[in-house]
Amino acid sequence: MTHNETQREVEVRGHLIDSMILTRIFDRIMDLNGEFEVLEFKIGKQKTDYSYAKLLVKGKNSKHLQTILEEVYREGAIPVKLQSANFKAAPKDMVMPDDFYSTTNHQTSVLVDSDWIEVENQMMDKAIAVDLTKKRAWCRPIREIRKGDMIVVGDAGVRIVPPERPREGMDVFQFMSSHTSTEKPIQALAKRIADDVFETKKKRGKIIVVGGPAVVHTGASKSLADLIRMGYVDALLAGNALAAHDIEYAILGTSLGIDVDNGTSRHKGHRNHMVAINEVFKAGSIAQLVKNGKLKKGIMYECIKNKIPFVLAASIRDDGPIPDVVTEMAEAQRLYKEQLEDAKMVLMLSTMLHSVAVGNMLPSSVKVVAIDINPATVTKLLDRGTGQAVGVVSDIGVFLPMVVSYVKELENS
């Protein structure tokens, strides 16, 4: 961009109208007090046809224009006059060049010697490292950057493809008129989610569950255990609390000392979760607790019996934590990402911290359903960048059993 440039032609292709791509671009320009002219607009005639638009974007000065362009590029626009991506070497381990490009969670490509290279391992808030010889590019967190890595700088030669509304069928992502709903009929939502879970697994898609201890507190643990046993969960991502209270319930019938079946407080129940943690320490691991016959049911039991991988990430507030919990944060993050690779659908069940963490690791092409009784939990997930998620505001203890019941009906139909 020349020093005194105040306008730039950009173009965008895709399902611009029904996926709201063009609307978002217009909004970004106007929100930043810029101006635009529509120079060309072609609307796709068939359901599968792409639309095309060419815009002239105007700013008050070159700096203002650059600010606007950075926003519209992140919504899928690219300059009409393409430039190759720019790179700088990382000055040392775990340090990026000052003007590094910060990624979104949308499908991204970089232009290298006239070739568009798709970025692998797409995640938000990362750098893009490029092997110029092999012509490959990856999202890299700062801890994985090594001195000399070629890092994309600036936004030239970077193309983003935002997610588009599904073109066929009526899944939960089309059924929801808003991304977070307190007013949609709960049974209808449960049916839609069950349909998506069933169809995803029918196509051999990978389904990940992210769970919090409320799954156990509310009495939904049996439903999640059923879902695991039925083969609809490919990995479980959680913390110490879910495992500890699941084991507490399986062994003692309580969660945080409350009898899950009748809701009454047990005498000295406050110590029950510590009893459960102690039992795991005595056995040495959750798997050994199953092997010696002490743990006979529940979420963790089904994971062990069905060889479903799980990652339990530690928190500073954990009691114990139990031996299986990963206490080193960076290692837990790495293991989470390892299980999320190639995921097609993620169910986030009543956990804010783990949901936001997982959302940051996912490309926007992955279907995400977040269920929580607190609207702020699902809203925060969306606000933190996981815009493809749909949020269901409901008691997980009521909602998850409905979903699993509908999945069972689909299996038997």
C-alpha positions as CSV (number, residue, x, y, z in Angstrom):
1,M,0.0,0.0,0.0
2,T,1.4,3.4,-1.0
3,H,1.8,6.0,1.7
4,N,-1.1,8.2,0.5
5,E,-3.5,5.4,-0.7
6,T,-7.0,5.8,0.7
7,Q,-9.0,3.2,-1.4
8,R,-8.6,-0.4,-2.5
9,E,-10.5,-2.8,-4.7
10,V,-11.4,-6.1,-3.0
11,E,-13.4,-9.1,-4.1
12,V,-15.2,-12.0,-2.4
13,R,-16.7,-15.2,-3.6
14,G,-19.0,-17.7,-1.9
15,H,-22.6,-18.0,-0.6
16,L,-22.5,-14.3,0.1
17,I,-26.1,-13.7,0.9
18,D,-27.5,-16.6,2.8
19,S,-24.3,-17.1,4.8
20,M,-24.3,-13.3,5.6
21,I,-20.7,-12.9,4.4
22,L,-21.3,-9.8,2.4
23,T,-23.5,-8.3,5.2
24,R,-20.6,-8.8,7.7
25,I,-18.2,-7.1,5.3
26,F,-20.5,-4.1,4.9
27,D,-20.9,-4.0,8.7
28,R,-17.2,-4.0,9.3
29,I,-16.6,-1.1,6.9
30,M,-19.4,1.0,8.3
31,D,-18.5,0.2,12.0
32,L,-15.0,1.6,11.3
33,N,-16.5,4.7,9.6
34,G,-15.3,3.7,6.2
35,E,-17.1,3.9,2.9
36,F,-17.6,1.4,0.0
37,E,-18.9,1.2,-3.5
38,V,-20.2,-2.0,-5.0
39,L,-18.4,-2.2,-8.4
40,E,-19.7,-5.6,-9.4
41,F,-22.2,-8.1,-8.0
42,K,-23.1,-11.5,-9.5
43,I,-25.6,-13.7,-7.6
44,G,-25.4,-17.5,-8.0
45,K,-28.6,-18.8,-9.6
46,Q,-28.5,-22.4,-8.3
47,K,-28.3,-23.5,-4.7
48,T,-24.7,-24.7,-5.1
49,D,-23.6,-21.6,-7.2
50,Y,-21.2,-19.1,-5.6
51,S,-21.9,-15.4,-5.8
52,Y,-19.2,-12.8,-6.5
53,A,-18.8,-9.2,-5.4
54,K,-16.1,-6.5,-6.2
55,L,-16.0,-3.6,-3.8
56,L,-14.1,-0.3,-3.7
57,V,-13.2,0.2,0.0
58,K,-12.4,3.8,1.1
59,G,-10.7,5.1,4.2
60,K,-9.9,8.6,5.5
61,N,-6.2,8.0,5.1
62,S,-3.8,5.1,4.4
63,K,-3.7,4.0,8.0
64,H,-7.5,4.1,8.3
65,L,-7.9,2.1,5.1
66,Q,-5.4,-0.5,6.4
67,T,-7.5,-0.9,9.5
68,I,-10.6,-1.5,7.5
69,L,-8.9,-3.9,5.1
70,E,-7.6,-6.0,7.9
71,E,-11.2,-6.5,9.1
72,V,-12.8,-7.2,5.7
73,Y,-10.0,-9.7,4.9
74,R,-10.8,-11.6,8.0
75,E,-14.4,-11.9,6.7
76,G,-13.2,-13.5,3.4
77,A,-12.4,-10.6,1.1
78,I,-9.1,-10.5,-0.8
79,P,-7.4,-7.7,-2.8
80,V,-8.2,-7.7,-6.5
81,K,-4.4,-7.2,-7.1
82,L,-2.9,-10.1,-5.2
83,Q,0.5,-10.0,-3.5
84,S,2.4,-13.0,-2.3
85,A,2.6,-13.5,1.5
86,N,5.5,-11.9,3.4
87,F,7.7,-13.9,5.8
88,K,10.2,-13.2,8.5
89,A,12.3,-15.6,10.4
90,A,11.5,-16.1,14.1
91,P,14.4,-14.3,16.0
92,K,14.6,-17.1,18.7
93,D,12.6,-20.0,20.2
94,M,9.1,-19.0,21.3
95,V,9.4,-15.5,19.9
96,M,7.5,-14.3,16.8
97,P,8.4,-11.4,14.5
98,D,6.7,-8.2,15.8
99,D,4.3,-7.9,12.9
100,F,3.3,-11.6,12.7
101,Y,-0.1,-12.4,11.3
102,S,-2.6,-13.6,13.9
103,T,-4.9,-16.3,12.7
104,T,-8.7,-16.8,12.9
105,N,-10.3,-20.2,13.2
106,H,-11.5,-20.1,9.6
107,Q,-10.0,-22.1,6.8
108,T,-6.9,-20.1,5.7
109,S,-4.5,-20.2,2.7
110,V,-1.3,-18.3,2.0
111,L,0.0,-17.2,-1.4
112,V,3.5,-18.5,-2.1
113,D,5.0,-18.1,-5.6
114,S,1.5,-17.9,-7.2
115,D,0.3,-21.0,-5.4
116,W,-2.3,-20.9,-2.7
117,I,-1.2,-23.2,0.2
118,E,-3.9,-24.2,2.7
119,V,-2.8,-23.8,6.3
120,E,-2.9,-27.0,8.3
121,N,-4.0,-27.5,11.9
122,Q,-6.2,-24.4,11.7
123,M,-6.8,-22.6,15.1
124,M,-7.4,-19.0,16.2
125,D,-4.9,-16.7,17.7
126,K,-1.8,-18.5,16.4
127,A,1.0,-17.7,13.9
128,I,1.4,-19.3,10.5
129,A,4.7,-21.0,9.9
130,V,5.7,-21.9,6.3
131,D,8.1,-24.3,4.8
132,L,9.0,-22.5,1.6
133,T,10.8,-25.6,0.1
134,K,8.0,-28.1,0.7
135,K,5.3,-25.4,0.3
136,R,3.4,-26.3,3.4
137,A,2.0,-24.1,6.1
138,W,0.8,-24.7,9.7
139,C,-0.8,-22.9,12.6
140,R,1.7,-22.7,15.4
141,P,1.2,-21.6,19.0
142,I,4.0,-19.4,20.3
143,R,5.5,-22.2,22.5
144,E,6.1,-24.3,19.3
145,I,7.9,-21.5,17.4
146,R,11.6,-22.2,16.9
147,K,14.4,-19.8,15.9
148,G,14.5,-19.5,12.1
149,D,11.0,-20.6,11.4
150,M,9.5,-18.6,8.6
151,I,6.5,-16.8,9.9
152,V,3.8,-15.0,7.9
153,V,3.9,-11.2,8.6
154,G,1.2,-8.7,7.6
155,D,-2.0,-9.7,5.8
156,A,-0.8,-9.6,2.2
157,G,-1.3,-13.0,0.5
158,V,-3.6,-14.4,3.2
159,R,-7.0,-15.7,2.2
160,I,-9.7,-16.6,4.6
161,V,-12.8,-18.7,3.9
162,P,-15.6,-18.1,6.5
163,P,-17.9,-21.0,7.2
164,E,-21.1,-21.2,5.2
165,R,-24.6,-22.2,6.1
166,P,-25.2,-25.9,5.3
167,R,-26.7,-26.3,1.8
168,E,-28.7,-29.5,2.3
169,G,-31.1,-30.8,4.9
170,M,-32.2,-29.2,8.2
171,D,-29.8,-29.8,11.0
172,V,-29.6,-28.0,14.3
173,F,-27.4,-25.4,12.8
174,Q,-30.1,-24.4,10.4
175,F,-32.9,-25.0,12.8
176,M,-31.5,-22.4,15.3
177,S,-32.4,-18.9,14.1
178,S,-30.0,-17.5,16.6
179,H,-26.7,-19.0,17.9
180,T,-27.9,-19.1,21.5
181,S,-31.5,-19.8,22.4
182,T,-33.6,-19.8,25.5
183,E,-36.9,-20.0,23.6
184,K,-36.6,-22.8,21.2
185,P,-38.6,-25.9,22.2
186,I,-36.2,-28.0,24.2
187,Q,-37.5,-31.4,22.9
188,A,-37.2,-30.2,19.2
189,L,-33.6,-29.0,19.9
190,A,-32.8,-32.4,21.5
191,K,-34.1,-34.2,18.5
192,R,-32.1,-32.1,16.1
193,I,-28.9,-32.6,18.1
194,A,-29.6,-36.4,18.2
195,D,-30.1,-36.4,14.5
196,D,-26.7,-34.6,14.0
197,V,-24.9,-37.0,16.4
198,F,-26.4,-40.0,14.7
199,E,-25.7,-38.8,11.1
200,T,-22.1,-37.7,12.0
201,K,-21.3,-41.1,13.4
202,K,-23.1,-42.9,10.5
203,K,-20.6,-41.1,8.3
204,R,-17.7,-42.2,10.6
205,G,-17.2,-38.6,11.8
206,K,-15.3,-38.0,15.0
207,I,-17.3,-36.8,17.9
208,I,-15.7,-35.2,21.0
209,V,-17.3,-34.5,24.3
210,V,-16.1,-31.7,26.6
211,G,-17.7,-32.2,30.0
212,G,-17.9,-30.5,33.4
213,P,-18.8,-31.9,36.8
214,A,-22.4,-30.6,36.4
215,V,-23.0,-33.6,34.2
216,V,-22.7,-35.7,37.3
217,H,-24.3,-33.3,39.8
218,T,-27.4,-33.1,37.7
219,G,-27.8,-36.8,37.1
220,A,-26.8,-36.9,33.5
221,S,-23.8,-39.1,34.0
222,K,-25.7,-42.3,33.1
223,S,-26.8,-40.7,29.8
224,L,-23.2,-39.7,28.9
225,A,-22.0,-43.2,29.9
226,D,-24.7,-44.7,27.6
227,L,-23.5,-42.4,24.7
228,I,-19.9,-43.7,25.2
229,R,-21.0,-47.3,25.4
230,M,-23.1,-46.9,22.2
231,G,-20.0,-45.7,20.3
232,Y,-20.9,-42.1,19.8
233,V,-18.0,-40.6,21.7
234,D,-14.5,-40.8,20.3
235,A,-12.7,-38.9,23.1
236,L,-13.6,-37.2,26.4
237,L,-11.9,-33.9,27.4
238,A,-12.5,-32.7,30.9
239,G,-10.9,-31.8,34.2
240,N,-10.2,-33.5,37.5
241,A,-13.7,-32.6,38.8
242,L,-15.8,-34.6,36.3
243,A,-13.7,-37.7,36.9
244,A,-13.6,-37.3,40.6
245,H,-17.4,-36.8,41.0
246,D,-18.2,-39.5,38.4
247,I,-16.2,-42.0,40.4
248,E,-17.7,-40.7,43.7
249,Y,-21.2,-41.3,42.3
250,A,-20.3,-44.7,40.9
251,I,-18.8,-45.9,44.2
252,L,-20.8,-43.9,46.8
253,G,-23.9,-42.8,45.0
254,T,-23.2,-39.1,45.7
255,S,-21.8,-36.0,43.9
256,L,-20.3,-33.4,46.2
257,G,-21.9,-35.3,49.0
258,I,-25.5,-35.1,47.7
259,D,-27.3,-38.3,46.9
260,V,-27.8,-37.9,43.1
261,D,-30.9,-40.2,43.0
262,N,-33.0,-38.4,45.7
263,G,-31.2,-35.1,46.2
264,T,-30.6,-35.4,49.9
265,S,-27.4,-34.6,51.8
266,R,-25.5,-37.6,53.1
267,H,-24.0,-37.6,56.6
268,K,-20.3,-36.6,56.2
269,G,-20.9,-36.4,52.5
270,H,-18.5,-33.5,52.1
271,R,-15.6,-35.9,52.3
272,N,-17.0,-38.3,49.7
273,H,-15.2,-36.8,46.7
274,M,-11.9,-37.1,48.6
275,V,-12.8,-40.8,49.4
276,A,-13.2,-41.3,45.6
277,I,-9.9,-39.6,44.8
278,N,-8.2,-41.7,47.6
279,E,-9.5,-44.8,46.0
280,V,-7.9,-43.9,42.7
281,F,-4.6,-43.2,44.4
282,K,-4.8,-46.6,46.2
283,A,-5.4,-48.4,42.8
284,G,-2.8,-46.3,41.0
285,S,-5.0,-45.2,38.1
286,I,-8.6,-45.1,36.9
287,A,-7.9,-48.1,34.6
288,Q,-6.6,-50.1,37.6
289,L,-9.7,-49.1,39.6
290,V,-11.8,-50.7,36.9
291,K,-9.5,-53.7,36.7
292,N,-9.7,-54.5,40.4
293,G,-13.5,-54.3,40.3
294,K,-13.9,-51.2,42.5
295,L,-15.2,-49.0,39.7
296,K,-18.1,-50.8,38.0
297,K,-20.1,-48.1,36.2
298,G,-20.1,-44.5,35.1
299,I,-18.5,-42.2,32.5
300,M,-14.8,-43.1,33.3
301,Y,-15.7,-46.8,33.6
302,E,-17.2,-46.8,30.0
303,C,-14.2,-44.9,28.7
304,I,-11.8,-47.6,30.1
305,K,-14.0,-50.5,29.1
306,N,-14.5,-49.2,25.5
307,K,-11.0,-47.9,25.1
308,I,-12.1,-44.3,24.6
309,P,-9.3,-41.9,25.1
310,F,-9.7,-39.2,27.7
311,V,-7.7,-36.2,28.7
312,L,-8.1,-34.7,32.2
313,A,-6.6,-31.2,32.5
314,A,-5.6,-29.9,35.9
315,S,-6.7,-26.7,37.5
316,I,-5.2,-24.8,40.4
317,R,-8.4,-25.5,42.4
318,D,-8.2,-29.3,42.1
319,D,-8.4,-31.6,45.1
320,G,-5.8,-34.4,44.6
321,P,-5.8,-34.3,41.6
322,I,-6.3,-37.9,40.7
323,P,-3.3,-39.7,39.2
324,D,-4.6,-39.6,35.6
325,V,-4.9,-35.8,35.6
326,V,-2.3,-33.9,33.5
327,T,-0.9,-31.3,35.8
328,E,1.4,-29.5,33.3
329,M,-0.7,-27.0,31.3
330,A,1.2,-27.0,28.0
331,E,1.1,-30.8,28.0
332,A,-2.6,-30.9,28.7
333,Q,-3.2,-28.4,25.9
334,R,-1.1,-30.5,23.5
335,L,-3.1,-33.7,24.4
336,Y,-6.4,-31.8,24.0
337,K,-5.3,-30.7,20.5
338,E,-4.2,-34.2,19.6
339,Q,-7.7,-35.7,20.4
340,L,-9.4,-32.8,18.5
341,E,-7.6,-33.5,15.3
342,D,-10.0,-34.3,12.5
343,A,-13.1,-33.8,14.8
344,K,-16.4,-33.3,13.0
345,M,-18.6,-32.5,16.0
346,V,-17.9,-31.3,19.5
347,L,-20.5,-31.5,22.3
348,M,-19.7,-29.1,25.2
349,L,-21.6,-30.1,28.3
350,S,-21.9,-27.5,31.1
351,T,-18.3,-26.3,31.4
352,M,-17.2,-22.7,30.6
353,L,-13.4,-23.0,31.0
354,H,-12.9,-26.2,29.1
355,S,-15.4,-25.2,26.4
356,V,-13.6,-21.9,25.7
357,A,-10.3,-23.6,25.8
358,V,-11.4,-26.2,23.2
359,G,-13.2,-23.6,21.1
360,N,-9.8,-21.8,20.7
361,M,-8.3,-25.0,19.3
362,L,-11.0,-25.7,16.7
363,P,-11.3,-24.6,13.0
364,S,-14.7,-23.0,12.3
365,S,-15.6,-26.0,10.1
366,V,-16.2,-28.2,13.1
367,K,-19.8,-28.3,14.4
368,V,-20.0,-27.2,18.0
369,V,-23.0,-27.5,20.4
370,A,-22.7,-25.9,23.8
371,I,-25.3,-26.8,26.4
372,D,-25.4,-25.0,29.8
373,I,-28.1,-23.7,32.1
374,N,-26.3,-20.4,32.4
375,P,-26.7,-18.3,29.2
376,A,-23.5,-16.4,30.0
377,T,-21.5,-19.7,29.4
378,V,-22.6,-20.2,25.9
379,T,-22.5,-16.4,25.1
380,K,-18.9,-16.2,26.3
381,L,-17.9,-19.1,24.1
382,L,-19.4,-17.2,21.1
383,D,-17.8,-13.9,22.1
384,R,-14.4,-15.5,22.4
385,G,-14.5,-16.4,18.7
386,T,-16.2,-19.8,18.4
387,G,-18.8,-18.2,16.2
388,Q,-19.9,-21.5,14.5
389,A,-21.2,-22.8,17.8
390,V,-24.9,-23.0,18.7
391,G,-25.8,-22.7,22.3
392,V,-28.6,-24.4,24.1
393,V,-29.7,-22.9,27.5
394,S,-31.0,-25.9,29.4
395,D,-30.4,-28.1,32.4
396,I,-27.9,-30.7,31.2
397,G,-29.6,-33.2,33.6
398,V,-32.8,-32.9,31.6
399,F,-31.5,-32.2,28.2
400,L,-28.8,-34.9,27.7
401,P,-31.1,-37.8,28.6
402,M,-33.5,-36.5,25.9
403,V,-30.7,-36.4,23.3
404,V,-29.6,-39.9,24.2
405,S,-33.2,-41.2,24.2
406,Y,-33.6,-39.8,20.6
407,V,-30.3,-41.4,19.5
408,K,-31.6,-44.8,20.8
409,E,-34.8,-44.3,18.8
410,L,-32.8,-43.6,15.7
411,E,-30.8,-46.7,16.2
412,N,-33.9,-48.8,16.5
413,S,-35.8,-47.3,13.6
